[in-house]
Amino acid sequence: MSHEYEQLTINAKMKLLAKDLVENELPLRDALREFEKLYILTASKKYNGNKTRMAKALGVHRNTLHNLCKSLELD
């Protein structure tokens, strides 16, 4: 990652990503699904797969996280 990119705010990084996704005509549903997968997988790596800690960090109930993982086919 470039030093300039690392200095950007989260909002600025997301604007760049959104622009790229729109330019490539990725449907919103697919973009949201991919983001959710990456977000959960990143949390899983950080918390070594501990779903209780992941759910707390992500601000959802553990059952909600379990159901989301199942719907995203992450289990």
N, C-alpha and C positions, 0 to 999 in steps of 0.2 A: 504494500500500500504506500502511496506517495505521502510525503510529509504534508503537502498542502491538503490532501483529502483528510488526513488525520486531524487537522486543525479545524475542520468544518464542524458546525453544530449538528446535532442529530437531525434537526429539521432540514438543514441544507443538504445533508446526505440523502434524506428521504426524498427531497425534491428532485435530486439528480436521478435517483432510482425510478421515481414515478415518471419522469420525463422519458427515460429509456424504455420503460414498459409500455407507455402510450405510443411512443414512436414505433415500437415493434408490434403494436396492436394486440398485446396480450389482454385477453378478457379479464375484467375486474375479478370475477370469481376465481380464476386461475391464479392471478397475482396474489390475492388474499390467502388462498390455500398454500401457495409456496412460502409466503411470509410466515404463516402459522407453523408450517413444518420446520422451517429454519429456526424460528424463535424457540420452539419447544426442544428441538435437537440441541441447540446451543445451551439452553437451560439444563438439559439432561447431562450434557458434558460437564457443565460447571458443578452440578450437584451429584455427579456420579450415578445418575439414574434414580435418585431418591425422590419419588413422586410427591411425598409429603412436603419436602423442602422446596421442590420445584413449584408446586401449587401455591405455596405461601409466597414465594418470590414473584410469581406471575399474577398474584391477586385473584386466584380462582380456588374453588373448593377442589379437594383431591378427586372426588367423583367426577366433577366437570372435566378436569384434566384427563382422567382415565377415558371418559367418553370421547373427548376431543382427539386423543391419541388413536383411539379405535376408529373414529370416522376418517382420520387422516392416514390410516393404515400404518401407524408407527409402532404398533405393538409387535 
